Amino acid sequence: MDTIEINLQPSPTGAVTGTITNQDNQPLESFPVKLFVNSALFETTQILQVMTDANGEYAFNDIPVTDSIWV
């Protein structure tokens, strides 16, 4: 029986983070933030959503590095 060795490399990933504030520079809590990711890895645009925390901060982690990302 032959043995075949296969080496897989994970796709590179990144993060998109930020802070949402109002016109008075106060953080907006529980504010929805959407991320649209176009990638050859997916057949269609992937839409991800998170909510801001008490400090108005949001984070999308482990996002595949692609040509097109919109927040």
Summary of the structure (lengths in Angstrom):
residues: 71
radius of gyration: 17.5
end to end distance: 51.3
largest distance: 70.4
contacts: 147
relative contact order: 0.34
helix: 0%
strand: 46%
